[in-house]
């Protein structure tokens, strides 16, 4: 009897190293919700620098997690944007289509509403506990999608093609910090209310108004994936 009890104790102790691994199995969540704050930078006739004349941007984010390496994100943003042609090196005539030495003096302030649907591709499998899957808490990713933007100046509406990159960091099992940068290419030349100041009509994305956003984000993961369901191959 004494020998049997010794064997039982040894078997129990042999399972102790496995307990932390079992406790640290990373839960899978299929959805995230949150928001972001940062800046919006217009690239238009009143500003030709990539990060010139910044405006404020706030956004709401909903993300559907496909697997550890990819997700689909819906982002709705509101931004303020302003600019002045006096900060542009390029010469624009005061009267469109007429020669002269007088420069165009134009200042604007507008609000932008942006809606984007993006696909995210992670460079590494994303998660909180590394585990046997080799998950990483800090993951870089690429993003590409389609969207639309509305500007209160001139009531301009245009489709957009956003693309960029980002970083995600899993602070806690359900909490995610991030930074992302996106360039939005549009088909409109009227987001700042100034169209073709050189008198030259443009086509597609050439000589159109574009903008980029840089955001710090915070999201909360929810809707845990069924732990008894068949797991994907990561």
C-alpha positions as CSV (number, residue, x, y, z in Angstrom):
1,X,0.0,0.0,0.0
2,X,2.8,2.3,0.9
3,X,4.6,1.6,-2.4
4,X,1.3,2.3,-4.3
5,X,0.9,5.7,-2.7
6,X,4.4,6.5,-3.7
7,X,3.6,5.7,-7.3
8,X,0.5,7.9,-7.2
9,X,2.5,10.8,-5.8
10,X,5.1,10.4,-8.5
11,X,2.5,10.3,-11.3
12,X,0.8,13.5,-9.9
13,X,4.2,15.3,-9.8
14,X,4.9,14.2,-13.4
15,X,1.8,16.2,-14.5
16,X,2.8,19.5,-12.7
17,X,5.0,20.8,-15.6
18,X,2.0,20.4,-18.0
19,X,-0.3,22.6,-15.8
20,X,1.2,26.0,-16.8
21,X,1.0,25.0,-20.5
22,X,-2.6,24.0,-20.2
23,X,-3.5,27.2,-18.3
24,X,-1.7,29.3,-20.9
25,X,-3.5,27.9,-23.9
26,X,-4.4,31.0,-26.0
27,X,-8.1,31.6,-26.5
28,X,-9.3,32.5,-30.0
29,X,-11.6,35.5,-30.5
30,X,-13.4,36.2,-33.7
31,X,-14.1,39.9,-33.3
32,X,-12.6,43.1,-32.1
33,X,-14.1,46.6,-31.5
34,X,-12.5,49.8,-30.5
35,X,-11.2,53.1,-31.9
36,X,-8.2,55.3,-32.7
37,X,-6.9,58.8,-32.5
38,X,-4.3,60.5,-34.7
39,X,-3.7,62.8,-37.6
40,X,-4.8,63.2,-41.2
41,X,-2.6,64.8,-43.8
42,X,-4.0,66.0,-47.1
43,X,-2.0,65.8,-50.3
44,X,-3.8,68.3,-52.6
45,X,-3.5,71.6,-54.4
46,X,-3.1,73.5,-51.2
47,X,-0.5,71.1,-49.7
48,X,2.0,68.9,-51.6
49,X,3.9,67.5,-48.7
50,X,3.1,64.0,-47.4
51,X,2.9,65.1,-43.8
52,X,2.2,68.8,-44.2
53,X,-0.6,70.8,-42.6
54,X,-2.0,68.0,-40.3
55,X,-5.5,67.7,-39.1
56,X,-7.1,65.7,-36.3
57,X,-8.6,62.2,-37.0
58,X,-10.8,60.1,-34.8
59,X,-12.1,56.7,-35.9
60,X,-14.1,53.7,-34.8
61,X,-13.0,50.2,-35.7
62,X,-14.6,46.8,-36.1
63,X,-12.4,43.8,-37.0
64,X,-13.4,40.2,-37.9
65,X,-10.6,37.9,-37.3
66,X,-10.3,35.2,-40.0
67,X,-7.3,33.4,-38.4
68,X,-4.0,34.2,-36.6
69,X,-2.5,35.7,-39.7
70,X,-5.4,37.7,-41.3
71,X,-8.4,39.8,-40.5
72,X,-11.0,42.0,-42.2
73,X,-11.5,45.5,-40.8
74,X,-14.2,48.2,-41.1
75,X,-13.1,51.7,-40.2
76,X,-15.2,54.8,-39.9
77,X,-13.3,58.0,-39.4
78,X,-14.0,61.7,-38.9
79,X,-11.3,64.3,-39.5
80,X,-10.6,68.0,-39.8
81,X,-8.5,69.3,-42.6
82,X,-7.2,72.8,-43.5
83,X,-4.6,74.3,-45.8
84,X,-3.3,77.4,-47.6
85,X,-1.8,77.8,-51.0
86,X,0.9,80.1,-49.6
87,X,2.6,77.0,-48.3
88,X,2.9,75.5,-51.7
89,X,6.1,76.1,-53.8
90,X,4.2,75.4,-57.1
91,X,3.0,78.5,-58.9
92,X,-0.8,78.7,-59.5
93,X,-2.3,81.7,-61.3
94,X,-4.7,83.9,-59.5
95,X,-7.2,83.4,-62.4
96,X,-7.4,79.9,-63.8
97,X,-6.5,79.8,-67.5
98,X,-5.0,83.3,-67.6
99,X,-1.3,84.1,-67.7
100,X,0.0,86.5,-65.1
101,X,2.4,87.0,-62.2
102,X,-0.2,87.0,-59.4
103,X,-0.3,83.9,-57.4
104,X,-3.5,82.2,-56.3
105,X,-4.3,82.9,-52.6
106,X,-6.6,80.2,-51.3
107,X,-7.3,79.0,-47.8
108,X,-9.7,76.3,-46.8
109,X,-11.0,74.3,-43.8
110,X,-13.2,71.2,-44.2
111,X,-14.4,68.1,-42.4
112,X,-13.9,64.6,-43.9
113,X,-15.9,61.5,-43.2
114,X,-14.1,58.3,-44.3
115,X,-15.4,54.7,-44.5
116,X,-13.0,51.9,-45.4
117,X,-13.1,48.1,-45.6
118,X,-9.6,46.6,-45.4
119,X,-8.0,43.2,-45.5
120,X,-5.1,42.8,-43.1
121,X,-2.2,40.3,-43.6
122,X,0.0,39.6,-40.6
123,X,3.7,38.7,-41.0
124,X,3.5,36.5,-37.9
125,X,0.8,34.5,-36.1
126,X,-0.9,36.8,-33.6
127,X,-1.7,35.9,-30.0
128,X,-1.1,36.4,-26.3
129,X,0.6,33.1,-25.2
130,X,3.3,31.8,-27.5
131,X,2.4,28.1,-26.9
132,X,3.1,25.3,-29.4
133,X,1.8,27.5,-32.2
134,X,4.6,30.0,-31.9
135,X,2.3,33.0,-31.5
136,X,3.6,36.6,-31.2
137,X,2.3,39.5,-29.1
138,X,3.9,42.1,-31.4
139,X,3.0,41.6,-35.1
140,X,3.5,43.8,-38.2
141,X,0.9,43.7,-40.9
142,X,-0.1,45.0,-44.3
143,X,-3.5,46.4,-45.2
144,X,-5.4,47.0,-48.4
145,X,-9.0,47.8,-49.2
146,X,-11.7,49.9,-50.7
147,X,-13.5,52.9,-49.3
148,X,-15.3,56.2,-49.7
149,X,-14.8,59.8,-48.5
150,X,-17.1,62.8,-48.1
151,X,-15.8,66.4,-47.8
152,X,-18.0,69.2,-46.4
153,X,-16.1,71.7,-48.6
154,X,-17.9,71.6,-52.0
155,X,-20.0,68.6,-50.9
156,X,-17.4,66.3,-52.6
157,X,-17.9,62.5,-52.5
158,X,-15.4,60.1,-53.9
159,X,-14.3,56.4,-53.8
160,X,-10.9,55.6,-52.3
161,X,-8.3,53.0,-52.4
162,X,-6.5,52.8,-49.0
163,X,-3.3,50.9,-48.5
164,X,-0.6,50.9,-45.8
165,X,0.9,49.0,-42.8
166,X,0.5,48.6,-39.1
167,X,1.7,47.1,-35.8
168,X,-0.4,45.2,-33.3
169,X,0.5,44.5,-29.7
170,X,-1.5,42.2,-27.5
171,X,-1.4,43.9,-24.1
172,X,-3.7,41.4,-22.4
173,X,-5.6,38.3,-23.5
174,X,-8.5,40.6,-24.8
175,X,-6.8,44.0,-25.2
176,X,-4.9,45.2,-28.3
177,X,-2.8,48.3,-28.9
178,X,-1.8,49.3,-32.3
179,X,-0.4,51.9,-34.7
180,X,-1.3,52.1,-38.4
181,X,-0.6,54.3,-41.4
182,X,-2.7,54.3,-44.5
183,X,-2.5,56.3,-47.8
184,X,-5.9,56.9,-49.3
185,X,-6.0,57.5,-53.1
186,X,-9.1,59.2,-54.3
187,X,-10.7,60.1,-57.7
188,X,-11.7,63.6,-56.7
189,X,-9.9,66.9,-57.1
190,X,-12.4,68.8,-55.0
191,X,-11.9,67.6,-51.4
192,X,-10.4,71.0,-50.5
193,X,-12.9,72.9,-52.7
194,X,-10.2,73.8,-55.3
195,X,-10.4,72.0,-58.7
196,X,-7.8,72.1,-61.4
197,X,-6.1,75.4,-60.4
198,X,-3.7,75.0,-63.3
199,X,-6.5,74.7,-65.8
200,X,-5.4,71.1,-66.6
201,X,-8.0,68.4,-66.3
202,X,-6.8,65.1,-64.7
203,X,-7.9,61.5,-65.1
204,X,-8.2,58.6,-62.6
205,X,-5.8,59.2,-59.7
206,X,-3.5,61.6,-61.5
207,X,-3.5,65.2,-60.0
208,X,-6.3,64.3,-57.6
209,X,-6.7,64.9,-53.9
210,X,-5.2,62.2,-51.7
211,X,-4.7,61.9,-48.0
212,X,-2.9,59.7,-45.4
213,X,-3.8,58.9,-41.8
214,X,-1.6,57.9,-38.9
215,X,-3.5,56.4,-35.9
216,X,-2.9,54.9,-32.5
217,X,-5.6,52.3,-31.9
218,X,-7.1,50.4,-28.9
219,X,-9.5,47.4,-29.5
220,X,-11.2,44.8,-27.3
221,X,-11.5,41.2,-28.4
222,X,-14.7,39.3,-27.9
223,X,-16.8,36.4,-29.3
224,X,-14.5,33.5,-28.3
225,X,-14.2,30.7,-30.8
226,X,-15.7,27.4,-29.7
227,X,-12.9,25.6,-27.9
228,X,-14.3,22.2,-28.9
229,X,-14.5,23.0,-32.6
230,X,-12.0,21.8,-35.1
231,X,-9.1,24.3,-35.0
232,X,-7.6,25.8,-38.1
233,X,-4.1,25.2,-39.4
234,X,-2.2,28.3,-38.7
